[in-house]
């Protein structure tokens, strides 16, 4: 299984001998790391509830020249807000300029394809620097690293326009693997909102293996929203890793409704005093979907806080996994951490594995966690029905109500509205049109 | 309007209603009284269609139709309303949205047009006054953080907006102080009409000082053991339930 990737890598590197040195070096280190590790199995603690075997055993091909048949109209339903958003669209792994809108960011802000990162002095050196460790899929991404987005914001600049990074796989990407690789660097005091969308426009099987590195300078704030709407047969492993300078704030939201087997890793290191990390998410599954969220909040410095709320709704025979680690180093006194995971099961065959993990090595901290797995409240359903609200609508109202408070935390109004609509439409019975309005 | 014949119902395999027969004509107010565990609330829940209760015998005809064959929402659309003893909290759904959805569903069922949020504001405004409720309550999540009195007022507000034909009040007086009780009772009295019937379930005679019934029925052990006029309630206030229920085995269950 590993050999297939080593062979693909050898051919890819041979065909791309003109790549910049920093890229070639990173790729070599990545493939060596991957070769040494191989694919994980459920015997690995981090993969206990999610078997990566379907991904490891599938024979995906890699094509760095990925052709596209995606047109502007195909992308339209996935855009947020008005036309003013800066958008970078990759189809089958390759930047598609005609679907992208790269201007309008203003002075001090650079958005580039990662392959052109050297255009900003020293930016290429940051690639790979955020990753504390490269487990198998991250190493594999580094080994290929064909392209992605690089965002750089200089000191004290507030990026007023949200940035939307869109990664689409269409029918020409069937049975392919794509390796989106992004780098988001906010220098001291900078602020930005970045949305990453992963979208499947094909019924075929494919594999997205994405890595986003986030570097936040002192006092910087990043609102990062990941919207995973992969196709129903897709595999997805996506890793976001952040490192935070003092007084910075990393605000992350993971919205996951697509894919057959998906895994999202979000890791942040609160590396300076006074930092905050807010990690929220919502997953909604049905059929035989499997969706795994692994978060790790590493409190390195004192006086930092972290807040985490993940919610899920599972129908059919779907399987959800949440593993939230909060690691408090001995120096990280006065850490204030709170973590919650709540899941609603709509069917008796749906399954949720939730595992909060607190590892605390400092003695003066305040950390709590809690997890619940429950069903729709029968009395609440009856209450609504007894007022004339039909059964289907009552169920949707309760699902929406369950998800509403975590969606409410999304600061960007356009994204919030779009994801609220997705939530309303998620469990609509066949033949019924969702109503595109808010219940609140 | 409503004809209940030999109605038997159980919850969790335990028989609570053991043969209730009751007839309610349009415009009448019937009070159902009885000690704890007599089956009062069960009767209210069964009429509204709570799936937690299983009907094991008898029939209920409502406006000539088989009420028991109707889903709870269909009953509501046909004009049945239950004011809950313990109104349910629904975090994340605003009172205004909930009420408008219900109003529109019922209108649609009666062949009317849906109203938009602006039109609905006008409809609900006059009803708010009826129960002395502040419009700000509409923006809050359904019953979330409401006091006991606010929850009960909210139930009567819903009733006023939805304009049922058969309103069942399940211990609407429980947990209310005398002022709140008066407000709620005034609201109910203003809704009394020739074509609207009420079943008022209560443990205490107190409520019936304000909502004066045409008939009073005493439930014990899942059966009606005595029926009479409003003076029966005063007798119960004076003598308690013991003189009526001694001959009967209570059904148990705190409902």
Interface residues (C-beta under 8 A of the other chain):
Chain A: X377 X378 X379 X380 X382 X383 X384 X385 X386 X387 X388 X389 X390 X391 X393 X394 X397 X398 X400 X401 X402 X403 X404 X405 X438 X439 X440
Chain B: X48 X49 X50 X51 X52 X71 X72 X73 X75 X76 X77 X81 X82 X84 X87 X88 X89 X90 X91 X92 X93 X94 X97 X98 X101 X102 X105 X106 X109 X141 X158 X162
